[in-house]
Amino acid sequence: MRHVFLRWAFAKSCLPALWLLLGTALGAQSFTLEQVMSYPFPSGLTAAMQANRIAWTFNEQGHRNLWVAEAPDFLPRQRTRYDDDSGQALSSIRLSPNGAWVVYIRGGDFGSNWDDALPVNPHSLPEPPTVELWVVPFEQGAPRSLGPGTQPAIAPDSRQVAFVREGQIWVAPLDGSAEPRKLFHARGRNDSPVWSPDGRRLAFRSERGDHAFIGIWSGEGQPLRWIDPSYDRDETPRWSPDGTQLVFVRRPGRGGAPDSILAQRHRPWEIRVADLATGTSRLLWQAPTTLRGSYPTTHGRTNLHWAAGRIVFLSYHDGWPHLYSISPKGGEPLCLTPGPYMCEYISLSPDGKYLYCAANTGPDPLDLERRHVLQVPVDRTAPRVLTPGDGLEWTPFALPDGRHVALISATPQRPPLPAIFDLEENDMRLLARDRIPPDFPDEQLVTPTQVVFSAPDGTPVHGTLFLPEGASEQDPRPAVVYVHGGPPRQMLLGWHYSSYYSNAYAVNQYLTSLGFAVLSVNYRLGIGYGYEFHHPPRASWRGCSEYQDIEAAGRWLAGLPFVRADRVGIYGGSYGGYLTAMALARNSDLFAAGVDIHGVHDRTVGRVARWLYADRYERAPDAEAAARVAWESSPVAWVEQWRSPVLVIHGDDDRNVPFSQSTDLVQRLRKYGVPHETLVITDDTHHFMRFAHQLRVNRATADFLKRKLMDE
């Protein structure tokens, strides 16, 4: 019962702060769902290497367009005119080194787990839209299609772009003087093109199933060169500044005797440097053979760069995703960002002397739940927090003038906007503030507060609490637990850097305005709290140990004196949908209703056949046990005791979670008489690419929770 004592002890100790926050929420007024969803969301921010120019996209209620700005005034200019809610994303934004051209992809769903480059057709048109690579001049002129393509890499001379089409590397001139052409043809699926500093050669990865090579194209008619080919998987080629060497990451090839399925294992990786004159490579650094030393899985993974005189990378081996640098000749790596915080969204300055990143650190202890921009020298341990305060900042890019840093900024009330930080003036300037609609309810949004409670096993669990107007012991309110997806995510004390979770933040604010207390829970498997929290034992399909954090969140919330313990609901999407379904199946006594948005419901699908009926003689020693544990980690295994009403929502072109997961669940709910409602979003994906579809999902979510948890 230790967790019960800690839960109540914390609730008692934090009540004065909660009452103070309730007082600040009393002035909040109601607003519509449409109003709080009307913000423009910026993404894809990037900067030129040789010109003080930046580019990004705005998604304004489904109208997605490319915007640019340049020094000294940085006045934003719209460079495309896609003026309908078409559901066609703009992604892979690239500025040519000289800043004269912007390349981007229009279409597809590049946040997907599969089929990301296939057309998205949320309007159910007779002929689906195409997914194409486009180029537009920075100054003026209409966009021009380069045809199908992904992973654009613009040459150093700013004259041509390499890209991937059907697993091969193609090139096209940026000025449209010739048609795109295939650069070469090689076995496997070839991707990750990187130009040499002089623009005469191209490094790439050739993925061949159980192994992968680093290849070099050296010119027309020249045979491809393979760099130290092995029985391993090589990736992430990066050129030395003089073009004579390459650094890359090597991981073991697939295969070997089956090992335990349920056990946590070290995932080896190493950094190697290749001499292009000989084609051989040498070991530069090998990750420690510990769980923490495993191949990193946070944003950008190894974030490998060849900087000015140093090779820089990210590793988790000291327990946090930190930046390191090492001499190209070898030696011990230097930790550049020591301390209990993580680094992500990492870029290298044009002069190679600094790394810029977003990190959950700063002078305020609450910065653990925020993101601020760090400037990190590559040759010494001297990180500098550029943007302290109660705001949030991410995706920084240094401009070549050495004075300005482009980034995206938000606060708990103001939605994200692009911004310019002046290193000399130590000041930040917001761009395109006029794109926020006049009736956006920024002054009516509450400021969420950090809360910490204990899971049954004693693990501290962080959350952000949204408090409604008028809640009191005399007038307790219904409450909702929000469960994020991923699961490697962290919900923050303000607007989020992901469009998916900015949408969730808007919904949580709207639910709060309706009178709900909303607790967004950062359960284990999430990022921001160190390796052991991110990679806990017996989690996910290996035992769902993270579910105890969800149950603890519900019980902590129900224990607050201004919350109705019998009216606690739950909702979430993707992995959050999975844990929502688990909560309703296992704890209908606690969670009175819920909304399950494209969740996973049977964790054995796609696994058991591979474990138990593998096309080989050998089988993992715990294959039977793993199958049983995966089943018990599935909501459908507990559906017989499910009693609480649920709304099931899914888009039937989902490329992250199969639609069949919800089809299967609904049949089981019908069989056992579980009260349920359904909503199918036809021909849209996991990310609800049409604004109208996202609005429909949000409205259905809020309406269901209101009907089931609030009095008339």
C-alpha positions in Angstrom: 0.0 0.0 0.0 3.1 2.3 -0.1 1.9 3.9 -3.3 -1.5 4.8 -1.7 0.3 6.7 1.1 2.6 8.5 -1.3 -0.3 9.4 -3.5 -2.3 11.0 -0.6 0.8 12.5 1.0 1.6 14.3 -2.3 -2.0 15.4 -2.8 -2.0 16.9 0.7 1.3 18.6 0.3 0.4 20.2 -3.1 -3.1 21.3 -2.2 -2.1 24.9 -1.4 -0.5 25.2 -4.8 -3.4 23.6 -6.5 -5.9 26.0 -4.8 -3.7 28.9 -6.0 -3.8 27.6 -9.5 -7.6 27.2 -9.2 -7.8 30.8 -8.3 -5.9 31.8 -11.4 -8.2 29.6 -13.5 -11.3 31.3 -12.2 -11.0 34.1 -14.8 -11.0 31.6 -17.7 -13.9 31.9 -20.1 -15.4 29.5 -22.5 -14.4 29.3 -26.2 -15.2 27.0 -29.1 -13.3 24.0 -30.2 -12.9 25.7 -33.6 -11.3 28.7 -32.0 -8.7 26.8 -30.0 -7.8 24.7 -33.0 -7.4 27.7 -35.3 -3.7 28.3 -34.6 -1.1 28.1 -37.4 1.3 25.3 -36.8 4.9 25.8 -38.1 7.1 22.8 -38.9 10.0 21.8 -41.1 12.1 24.9 -40.2 15.5 25.0 -41.9 18.2 27.4 -42.8 20.6 28.0 -45.6 24.4 27.2 -45.1 25.7 30.3 -47.0 22.9 32.9 -46.8 21.0 34.3 -43.9 17.7 32.8 -45.1 15.2 30.4 -43.5 12.2 28.5 -44.6 9.3 26.6 -42.9 5.8 25.5 -43.4 2.5 26.7 -41.8 -0.5 24.4 -41.5 -3.4 26.9 -41.1 -6.6 24.9 -40.5 -5.5 22.4 -43.2 -4.0 24.9 -45.6 -0.4 23.9 -45.8 2.1 26.4 -47.3 5.8 27.2 -47.6 7.0 30.4 -46.0 10.5 32.1 -46.1 12.3 35.0 -44.4 15.8 36.5 -44.6 18.0 38.9 -42.8 18.1 41.7 -41.7 14.4 42.3 -41.3 13.2 38.6 -41.5 9.8 39.6 -42.9 7.8 36.4 -43.5 6.7 35.7 -47.1 4.4 33.0 -48.3 5.9 31.1 -51.3 3.1 28.7 -52.2 -0.7 29.0 -52.5 -2.3 25.7 -51.5 -5.5 27.2 -50.4 -7.7 24.2 -49.5 -7.9 21.6 -46.8 -6.5 18.9 -49.1 -4.7 16.7 -46.6 -1.5 17.0 -48.6 1.4 17.4 -46.2 4.6 19.5 -47.0 7.7 17.8 -45.7 11.5 17.4 -46.1 12.0 21.2 -46.5 15.5 21.9 -47.9 17.1 25.3 -48.6 20.0 25.3 -51.2 23.3 26.4 -49.6 23.1 29.7 -51.4 19.5 30.2 -50.3 18.2 30.6 -53.8 16.0 27.5 -53.9 13.6 25.6 -51.6 12.9 21.9 -52.2 10.0 20.1 -50.5 7.8 17.1 -50.8 4.0 17.5 -51.2 1.8 14.5 -50.3 2.3 11.2 -48.5 2.3 10.7 -44.8 6.0 10.8 -43.7 5.3 10.2 -40.0 4.1 6.7 -40.8 5.5 3.3 -40.0 4.9 2.0 -43.6 3.7 3.2 -47.0 4.8 6.8 -46.1 5.4 7.8 -49.7 2.1 6.4 -51.0 -0.7 9.0 -51.8 -3.1 10.1 -49.1 -6.6 10.6 -50.5 -8.8 11.8 -47.6 -11.3 13.4 -50.0 -11.9 10.0 -51.6 -11.2 11.5 -55.0 -11.6 9.1 -58.1 -7.9 9.6 -58.8 -5.7 10.1 -55.7 -3.3 13.0 -55.4 0.3 12.4 -56.4 3.3 12.5 -54.0 6.0 14.6 -55.7 9.2 16.5 -55.0 8.9 20.2 -55.7 11.3 23.2 -56.1 10.4 26.9 -55.8 12.7 29.9 -56.0 13.3 31.7 -52.8 12.6 35.1 -54.3 9.7 34.7 -56.7 8.3 32.3 -59.2 5.9 29.3 -59.2 6.7 25.9 -57.7 7.8 23.3 -60.2 7.4 19.5 -59.9 10.5 17.2 -60.1 8.2 14.1 -60.0 8.2 11.3 -57.4 11.0 11.5 -54.9 12.0 11.5 -51.3 15.1 12.4 -49.1 16.3 15.4 -51.2 20.0 16.4 -50.8 21.0 19.6 -52.6 24.5 19.8 -54.0 27.0 22.3 -52.5 27.0 24.4 -55.7 23.2 24.8 -55.3 22.6 23.7 -58.9 21.2 20.2 -58.5 19.4 18.0 -56.0 19.9 14.2 -55.4 16.9 12.3 -54.2 15.5 8.8 -53.8 13.0 7.3 -56.3 12.0 3.6 -56.2 15.1 2.6 -54.2 17.6 4.3 -56.5 19.4 7.7 -56.4 18.3 10.3 -59.0 19.4 13.9 -59.7 17.7 16.9 -61.2 18.8 20.5 -61.9 17.1 23.0 -59.7 16.6 25.5 -62.5 14.6 23.1 -64.6 17.1 23.0 -67.5 16.8 19.2 -67.8 14.6 16.3 -66.7 15.4 14.2 -63.6 17.6 11.2 -64.4 18.8 8.1 -62.5 22.3 8.6 -61.3 23.1 4.9 -61.2 21.4 1.6 -60.5 22.5 -0.6 -57.5 21.1 -3.7 -55.8 19.0 -3.2 -52.7 17.2 -0.1 -51.6 19.6 2.9 -51.8 19.0 6.0 -49.7 20.5 8.7 -47.4 22.4 10.6 -50.2 25.1 13.0 -49.0 27.2 15.2 -51.3 31.0 15.5 -50.8 32.2 19.0 -49.9 33.3 19.6 -53.5 30.1 18.3 -55.0 31.8 15.7 -57.2 30.9 12.6 -55.3 27.9 11.2 -53.5 27.9 8.9 -50.5 24.8 6.8 -49.8 23.5 3.7 -47.9 22.5 0.5 -49.7 20.1 -1.4 -47.6 20.1 -5.1 -48.5 17.9 -6.8 -45.9 20.2 -8.4 -43.3 23.1 -6.1 -44.1 23.8 -2.7 -45.5 26.8 -1.0 -47.2 28.1 2.5 -47.6 28.6 3.3 -51.3 30.3 6.1 -53.1 29.3 7.4 -56.6 32.3 9.2 -58.1 31.1 10.4 -61.5 29.5 9.4 -64.8 30.7 6.0 -65.9 32.7 5.3 -62.8 32.1 2.0 -60.9 30.5 2.4 -57.5 32.8 2.0 -54.6 31.8 0.1 -51.4 33.4 1.2 -48.2 34.7 -1.7 -46.1 31.8 -4.0 -46.9 31.0 -6.4 -44.1 28.3 -8.7 -42.6 26.9 -5.7 -40.7 24.5 -2.8 -41.2 26.3 0.5 -42.1 24.5 3.8 -42.1 24.7 7.6 -41.7 27.7 8.5 -43.9 29.2 11.9 -43.2 32.1 13.5 -45.1 35.2 15.1 -43.5 35.5 18.8 -44.4 38.4 18.0 -46.9 36.5 15.2 -48.5 39.2 12.6 -48.0 37.4 10.6 -45.2 34.0 9.4 -44.2 32.6 8.7 -40.7 29.7 6.3 -40.4 27.8 4.1 -37.9 28.0 0.3 -37.9 25.6 -2.1 -36.3 25.6 -5.9 -36.4 23.9 -7.6 -39.3 20.7 -9.6 -38.6 20.9 -13.3 -37.8 22.5 -15.6 -35.3 21.0 -18.0 -32.8 17.6 -17.0 -31.3 18.0 -15.4 -27.9 15.5 -14.6 -25.2 12.5 -12.6 -26.4 11.5 -11.2 -23.1 14.9 -10.2 -21.8 16.3 -6.7 -22.3 19.5 -6.8 -24.3 22.3 -4.4 -25.3 21.9 -3.1 -28.9 25.6 -2.7 -30.1 26.8 0.1 -32.3 30.1 1.7 -33.2 31.5 4.7 -35.1 34.0 4.0 -37.8 36.2 6.3 -40.0 37.0 5.3 -43.6 40.0 6.4 -45.6 38.6 6.9 -49.2 42.0 6.4 -50.7 42.1 2.8 -49.5 38.4 2.1 -48.9 39.2 0.6 -45.5 37.8 1.8 -42.2 39.0 1.8 -38.6 37.1 1.7 -35.3 36.9 5.2 -33.8 34.6 4.5 -30.9 32.5 1.6 -29.6 29.5 2.1 -27.4 29.8 0.5 -23.9 28.2 -3.0 -23.8 25.5 -2.0 -21.4 21.8 -1.4 -21.7 22.4 2.3 -21.6 25.1 2.0 -24.2 22.6 0.6 -26.7 21.9 2.3 -30.1 20.0 5.5 -29.3 16.3 5.8 -30.3 15.6 9.4 -29.5 15.2 12.0 -32.3 18.0 11.9 -34.9 19.3 8.7 -33.3 23.1 9.0 -33.3 23.0 12.6 -34.7 26.4 12.0 -36.2 28.3 15.0 -37.7 31.8 15.8 -38.7 32.4 19.2 -37.1 35.3 21.6 -37.1 38.2 19.3 -36.0 35.8 16.9 -34.1 33.3 14.2 -34.7 30.2 14.7 -32.7 27.4 12.3 -31.9 24.6 11.5 -29.4 24.7 8.6 -26.9 22.6 7.4 -24.0 25.4 5.6 -22.2 25.6 7.8 -19.1 21.8 7.5 -18.7 20.7 10.6 -20.6 20.7 11.4 -24.4 23.9 13.6 -24.4 26.1 15.1 -27.0 29.7 13.9 -27.3 32.7 14.9 -29.4 35.8 12.9 -30.2 39.0 13.5 -32.2 39.0 12.0 -35.7 42.2 10.2 -34.7 40.5 8.5 -31.7 40.7 8.8 -27.9 38.1 9.3 -25.2 34.9 11.1 -26.2 34.2 14.4 -24.4 30.7 14.8 -22.9 29.5 18.2 -24.1 26.2 18.3 -22.2 26.5 16.7 -18.8 23.6 16.7 -16.4 20.2 15.2 -15.9 18.5 16.3 -19.2 18.1 15.2 -22.8 19.1 16.7 -26.1 17.1 16.4 -29.3 16.5 18.3 -32.6 20.2 18.8 -33.0 21.9 20.8 -35.8 25.5 21.9 -36.6 26.4 25.5 -37.2 27.6 26.4 -40.7 31.2 26.9 -39.4 31.1 23.6 -37.6 32.0 25.1 -34.2 28.7 24.8 -32.4 25.8 22.4 -32.0 22.4 23.7 -31.3 19.7 21.6 -29.8 16.5 21.6 -27.8 16.9 20.3 -24.2 14.7 20.0 -21.1 17.1 22.0 -18.9 17.5 25.5 -17.6 17.6 27.5 -14.3 14.0 26.6 -13.3 13.4 23.1 -11.9 10.2 23.1 -14.1 12.4 23.2 -17.2 12.5 19.4 -16.9 9.0 19.6 -18.5 9.9 22.2 -21.1 12.3 22.6 -24.1 14.9 25.4 -24.4 17.6 26.0 -27.0 21.2 25.2 -26.0 24.3 26.4 -27.8 27.0 23.7 -27.4 30.7 24.2 -28.4 32.0 21.1 -30.1 35.4 21.2 -28.5 34.6 21.8 -24.8 32.0 21.3 -22.1 30.3 24.7 -22.0 26.6 24.4 -22.9 24.7 27.7 -22.8 20.9 27.9 -22.4 19.9 30.6 -24.9 16.2 30.8 -24.1 15.5 30.4 -20.4 12.0 31.2 -19.0 8.5 29.8 -18.9 8.3 29.4 -22.7 9.3 26.5 -24.9 11.7 26.5 -27.9 12.9 23.9 -30.3 14.4 23.1 -33.8 17.2 25.6 -33.7 19.4 26.4 -36.7 22.3 28.8 -36.7 22.6 31.2 -39.6 26.0 31.7 -41.4 26.3 35.3 -40.1 27.2 33.8 -36.7 24.7 36.2 -35.0 21.2 34.8 -35.6 19.6 31.4 -34.6 16.3 30.5 -36.2 13.9 28.4 -33.9 10.3 27.8 -33.1 8.9 29.3 -29.9 5.7 28.8 -27.8 4.3 29.5 -24.3 1.5 27.8 -22.3 -0.9 30.3 -24.0 0.7 31.4 -27.3 0.8 28.6 -29.9 4.1 27.9 -31.7 5.6 30.5 -34.1 9.0 30.8 -35.9 11.4 33.1 -34.2 14.9 34.6 -34.6 17.3 34.7 -31.6 20.0 37.4 -31.8 23.1 36.2 -30.1 24.6 39.7 -29.8 21.5 41.3 -28.3 20.5 38.2 -26.4 16.9 38.8 -27.6 14.3 36.8 -29.5 12.0 38.2 -32.2 8.7 36.4 -33.1 7.8 36.0 -36.8 4.4 35.9 -38.4 2.5 36.7 -35.2 -0.3 38.1 -37.4 -1.1 34.6 -38.6 -2.7 33.8 -35.3 -6.4 34.5 -35.8 -7.9 37.5 -33.9 -10.3 35.3 -32.0 -7.8 32.7 -30.9 -8.4 32.4 -27.2 -4.8 32.7 -25.9 -5.8 34.9 -22.9 -8.4 32.3 -21.9 -6.1 29.3 -21.8 -5.0 27.9 -18.4 -1.4 27.3 -17.5 -0.9 23.6 -16.7 1.1 22.8 -13.6 3.6 20.0 -13.0 2.5 17.2 -10.7 4.4 14.2 -9.5 2.9 11.1 -8.0 4.0 7.5 -7.3 3.3 4.3 -9.2 2.6 1.1 -7.2 6.3 0.1 -7.5 7.4 3.5 -6.1 8.5 5.0 -9.5 7.9 8.8 -9.6 5.6 9.6 -12.5 5.3 13.2 -13.8 2.2 14.8 -15.3 0.8 18.1 -16.3 -2.5 19.1 -14.7 -5.1 21.4 -16.3 -7.5 22.9 -13.7 -11.0 24.1 -14.7 -12.8 27.2 -13.7 -14.9 27.0 -10.5 -13.7 23.6 -9.2 -13.9 23.3 -5.4 -14.7 20.8 -2.7 -18.2 22.2 -2.7 -18.5 21.7 -6.5 -16.3 18.8 -7.5 -15.8 18.3 -11.2 -15.4 15.3 -13.5 -11.8 14.6 -14.6 -10.0 13.0 -17.5 -6.6 11.3 -17.9 -5.0 12.0 -21.2 -2.5 9.4 -22.4 0.0 10.4 -25.1 1.1 8.0 -27.9 4.5 7.1 -29.2 5.3 6.0 -26.5 8.7 7.9 -26.6 7.1 11.3 -26.0 7.0 13.8 -23.3 4.0 16.2 -22.7 5.1 19.6 -21.8 4.1 22.7 -19.8 2.8 24.4 -22.9 2.2 23.9 -26.6 4.1 20.9 -28.1 6.7 20.7 -30.9 4.7 17.9 -32.6 1.6 18.8 -34.5 -0.1 15.6 -33.2 0.5 16.7 -29.6 -0.2 20.4 -30.1 -3.6 19.1 -31.2 -3.9 17.1 -28.0 -2.9 20.3 -26.0 -5.7 22.2 -27.7 -8.2 19.5 -26.8 -7.0 19.4 -23.2 -7.5 23.1 -23.0 -11.0 22.8 -24.5 -11.9 20.0 -22.1 -10.7 22.2 -19.2 -12.9 25.1 -20.4 -15.9 22.7 -20.3 -15.2 22.0 -16.6 -13.0 18.9 -16.7 -9.8 18.6 -14.6 -7.4 17.1 -17.1 -4.2 15.2 -16.2 -1.8 14.5 -19.0 0.4 11.7 -17.7 4.1 11.1 -18.7 4.2 7.4 -18.1 7.3 5.3 -18.3 8.5 4.4 -21.9 8.4 8.2 -22.4 11.4 10.4 -22.9 12.7 13.3 -20.7 13.4 11.4 -17.5 16.5 9.2 -18.3 17.3 5.8 -19.8 15.6 3.6 -17.1 12.3 5.5 -17.4 12.5 5.4 -21.2 13.4 1.7 -21.3 11.8 0.0 -18.3 11.8 -3.8 -17.8 8.6 -5.8 -18.6 7.1 -2.9 -20.6 4.9 -2.8 -23.7 4.1 -6.3 -25.0 6.7 -7.7 -22.6 4.3 -7.2 -19.6 2.9 -3.6 -20.0 4.5 -2.5 -16.7 3.8 1.1 -17.8 0.1 0.5 -17.2 0.6 0.9 -13.5 1.5 4.6 -14.2 -1.9 5.1 -15.9 -3.8 3.4 -13.1 -1.8 5.5 -10.6 -2.7 8.7 -12.5 -6.4 7.8 -12.4 -6.3 7.1 -8.6 -4.3 10.2 -7.8 -6.7 12.3 -9.8 -9.8 10.7 -8.2 -8.3 11.4 -4.8 -8.3 15.2 -5.3 -11.0 16.9 -3.2 -12.3 18.9 -6.1 -12.7 15.8 -8.4 -15.6 13.5 -8.6 -14.1 10.1 -8.0 -16.9 8.3 -9.8 -16.5 10.5 -12.9 -12.9 10.0 -14.0 -12.6 9.3 -17.8 -9.6 8.6 -20.0 -8.6 9.1 -23.6 -5.6 8.8 -25.9 -4.4 8.1 -29.4 -2.1 5.4 -30.8 -0.1 4.0 -27.9 -2.3 6.2 -25.8 -5.3 4.4 -27.4 -3.8 1.1 -26.4 -3.4 2.2 -22.8 -6.8 3.7 -22.8 -8.3 0.4 -23.9 -6.2 -1.4 -21.2 -7.5 1.0 -18.6 -11.1 0.4 -19.5 -10.7 -3.4 -19.7 -8.8 -3.8 -16.5 -10.1 -1.0 -14.4 -13.7 -0.1 -15.3 -14.1 0.4 -11.5 -11.9 3.4 -11.8 -12.3 4.8 -15.3 -16.0 5.5 -16.0 -15.7 6.1 -19.8 -13.0 6.5 -22.4 -12.1 7.4 -26.0 -9.8 5.0 -27.8 -8.3 6.6 -30.9 -6.5 4.3 -33.3 -5.2 2.1 -30.5 -3.4 -1.3 -30.5 -5.5 -4.0 -28.9 -3.8 -7.4 -29.6 -0.1 -7.3 -29.0 0.4 -10.9 -30.3 -0.5 -10.0 -33.9 2.6 -10.1 -36.1 4.6 -11.7 -33.4 3.4 -15.1 -32.4 3.9 -16.7 -35.8 7.4 -15.3 -36.0 8.2 -16.7 -32.5 6.4 -20.0 -32.5 6.4 -21.0 -36.2 9.7 -19.5 -37.4 11.0 -20.8 -40.7 14.0 -22.4 -39.1 14.7 -25.3 -36.7 15.8 -23.2 -33.8 13.4 -21.3 -31.6 13.9 -18.8 -28.8 14.0 -20.5 -25.4 11.1 -18.4 -24.0 9.0 -18.3 -27.2 5.9 -19.9 -25.5 6.2 -17.6 -22.4 6.6 -14.6 -24.7 3.5 -15.4 -26.6 1.5 -15.7 -23.3 3.0 -12.5 -21.9 2.2 -10.6 -25.1 -1.4 -11.8 -24.9 -1.8 -10.8 -21.3 -0.4 -7.4 -22.3 -3.3 -6.9 -24.7 -6.6 -5.2 -23.9 -8.5 -7.9 -25.8 -7.3 -10.4 -23.2 -9.3 -8.6 -20.5 -12.4 -7.6 -22.5 -14.7 -10.0 -20.6 -14.4 -7.7 -17.5 -14.7 -4.4 -19.5 -17.8 -2.5 -18.4 -17.2 1.2 -19.0 -18.6 2.8 -22.2 -16.0 3.6 -24.9 -15.9 5.5 -28.2 -13.6 3.8 -30.8 -12.1 6.1 -33.5 -9.9 5.0 -36.4 -9.0 6.2 -39.9 -9.1 3.3 -42.3 -5.9 4.3 -44.2 -3.9 4.2 -41.0 -0.2 3.5 -41.7 0.9 3.3 -38.1 -1.7 1.1 -36.4 -3.6 -1.4 -38.7 -7.4 -0.5 -38.9 -7.9 -4.2 -38.2 -6.9 -3.7 -34.6 -10.1 -1.7 -34.0 -12.2 -3.9 -36.2 -11.2 -6.9 -34.0 -11.9 -5.0 -30.8 -15.4 -3.8 -31.9 -16.4 -7.5 -32.6 -15.3 -8.4 -29.1 -17.1 -5.5 -27.5 -20.3 -6.5 -29.3 -19.9 -10.1 -28.1 -19.6 -9.1 -24.5 -22.2 -6.4 -24.6 -19.8 -3.6 -23.7 -21.5 -0.2 -24.4 -19.6 1.4 -27.2 -19.8 3.9 -30.0 -17.7 4.0 -33.1 -16.4 6.6 -35.6 -14.6 5.7 -38.8 -12.7 8.4 -40.7 -12.7 7.0 -44.3 -9.6 7.2 -46.4 -7.5 9.2 -43.9 -4.4 8.2 -42.0 -3.2 8.0 -38.4 -2.5 11.7 -38.5 -5.9 12.8 -39.8 -4.4 14.8 -42.6 -7.6 16.9 -43.3 -8.3 19.6 -40.7 -12.0 18.8 -41.1 -11.3 15.2 -40.0 -9.2 16.2 -37.0 -12.0 18.7 -35.9 -14.5 15.9 -36.3 -12.4 13.5 -34.1 -11.8 16.2 -31.5 -15.5 17.2 -31.4 -16.6 13.5 -31.0 -14.0 13.0 -28.2 -15.2 16.0 -26.2 -18.9 15.3 -26.8 -18.6 11.6 -25.7 -16.7 12.5 -22.5 -19.1 15.3 -21.7 -22.2 13.0 -22.3 -20.8 10.2 -20.2 -19.1 12.1 -17.4 -21.0 15.3 -16.9 -24.5 15.9 -15.5 -27.0 17.5 -17.9 
